[in-house]
Amino acid sequence: MSLPDQLCLHCGLCCDGTLFRDVELQPGDDAAKLRALGLPVTRSRRREEADQLKFPQPCSALCSDLKCRVYADRPSRCREFECALFKAVAMQNVELPAALKTIRQTRQMAEKVRRLLRELGDAGERVSLARRFKRVKRKFDAGELPEGLDAETAYDRFAELSLAVHELDMRLRTKFHPDPSDV
């Protein structure tokens, strides 16, 4: 079995909205073909990225078994990306069982964030975790508390969510996708 089969098909964090908010298309990527395959390719709305084509995470091509239904035609960013954990296993700096344990723990951390987001009224499962957290934070900053929760419970849950997001971000930055500024 190949390393992607052994590792990536247990993970999916780069496609499920945990690690990335979206995938930017690169020169040579066929946006029309990707649209025809069902990916919602759009033009960036931010002024500084006005000509950038992208599609959101979680990826609509990610199947429940963590396989990609457009794998043969995936864009170059997807084709070229290898997370830090994958590279560490490939270079034999981390053993496969330890990597699978890291993936399992990280997926549990992401699921905790998802659960807390749902408890705080954000059920938008088709939006990346970072965008969902930002949405919830904006509501709390505006004093809009979720229905069905008293203020104390809502603020306790939000504090728990903030800590869970921080812990997940730290795990992602150390094990999966280090920020160049961290080096």
Secondary structure, 3 states (H helix, E strand, C coil): CCHHHHHHHHCCCCCCCCCCCEEECCCCCCHHHHHHCCCCCEECCCHHHCCCEEEECCCCCECCCCCECCHHHCCHHHHHCCCHHHHHHHCCCCCHHHHHHHHHHHHHHHHHHHHHHHHCCCCCCCCCHHHHHHHHHHHHHCCCCCCCCCHHHHHHHHHHHHHHHHHHHHHHHHHHCCCHHHC
